[in-house]
Amino acid sequence: MSDVSPDAKTASDEVLVEVDGGVAVITINRPRAKNAVNGVVARAIAAALDELEERKDVSAYVLTGAGGTFCAGMDLKGFLTGDFPVVEGRGFGGLAEAPPSKPLIAAVEGYALAGGCELALACDIIVASEEAKFGLPEPKRGLVAGAGGVMRLPRRIPYHIAMEIALTGDHFPASRLYEVGLVNHLTPVGGALGKALELARRIAANAPLALAATKRVIVESADWSLDEMFKKQGEIVNPVFGSKDAMEGAAAFAEKRAPQWKGE
């Protein structure tokens, strides 16, 4: 980022966190290992999210990788030595089983493979460069995409396409996944982070309580019956209508000014 604020910080040598304009960029910083996730990375991402979820000055996240690659998956060399990149309560990569409550955008360059693809699938929006490649090659290594890949993929794209990706273990170009709706935006090479930041800033300009409630309803409503859906939605969204931010939004509209959100 060219406009990093003084609030930018390093979570660890292998995971960088930068905060600016309501957006936190989390960067997996192991370019020599194609940003493969080891235990250190998983714990650092989990720790960063634990802190950032509590911060009222952060409304959206971007997850990316250093050196032109998003993430090549689990560090298999570490796996052989017993280094499992799983955090209790959060799962693979400190993220896969418990995505954050705030909107999360993946900015994908290069490869998003295996666990890397699963991290992207745990995000709410995916921006990818035209030369990015996605895939779940676990069966080629005697493994299964158990960090959400085989569960999330058929919920994101058509069944038969999900089956082809999961069963062949092949790499699929971002352009193909854009066609089937998995990738939101395609960019020139090197442009994924910039586009993701643009989206994140547009999202972060909105009221944080409303964002969190909106995401929660979208995620959880897939399991609601017709009889209970509005009741369950009301439990989540009604507090937002009574919030200080709701009053501020109405006042700002009436006064023709930008709202000043408090997250309250």
Phi, psi and omega in degrees: 000137182272348184237046181293134180277169176299348181280354180301143182211169176250121178284322174196173178298334187257356173221120180256141178233127177232133181242129179201132174059036178084001182242132174254124176260121178253118185244122172285122192243063174230058187302327180293336178256021183054032178059031174299142186271122172248186182298322180298314179298313182301314181292325180290320177296316179299316180295320179297315180295321178302319179286314185293328179298334182271350185272125180283345179271004177239121182244346181206158181235152168236129176251128181213181179231151181277156171074023175083011176227137178288292180189128181272007176106203180290143176288101185292329177295319176293321179304319180294337180261007178090013178270098182264122183277055183235134179247128181303131180089340180238341176080201183302136177066013182068021190211320196301323183270346182216073177301154183292162179286336180273154181302139184231125181246134174267130174249106192251119168244153176064235187256137167234088189240150176051237179301332176295319175295322180293325174296318178297320179294335178282350179276164183271332181220142178237124173248131184221148175285160184297337181259006179292151179233138178241155175177159176240078186277013183308317180300335178289345180245014180076019183241178178231144179285075187269008178262033177105348185300308184284347175268317184283323187304311180289351173271346183259328184224169181303147185309308187292327177289319177299319179298318180298315181296313186287325186272328178281328185072011183283166174274140180235134183290150179302328180299322179292319181286337171293319180300323184264004171093006179281322178263129182282317185221137171258140179230164169299161178305133182087357185257359185296315182295318180300316179292320178297319178295320177301314178296315182298321180291324175296320178293315183294343177287346181271170185291128185298320179295321179293321178297312182298319180293319179298313179298317182298317180296315180300316182291312188278335187291345178300336182257007182271143174279165179299326184289331186253353192299315183286330176295312180293322177298318181300323180298331182271316189268336183301319177300331179295320181295335178263010185277162175296325179295325177297319177294320179295321179297317179293318180295318180297321177297313182295326183267003177054051179222168178285136179290152176245095186284144178244350185069030182228000000 
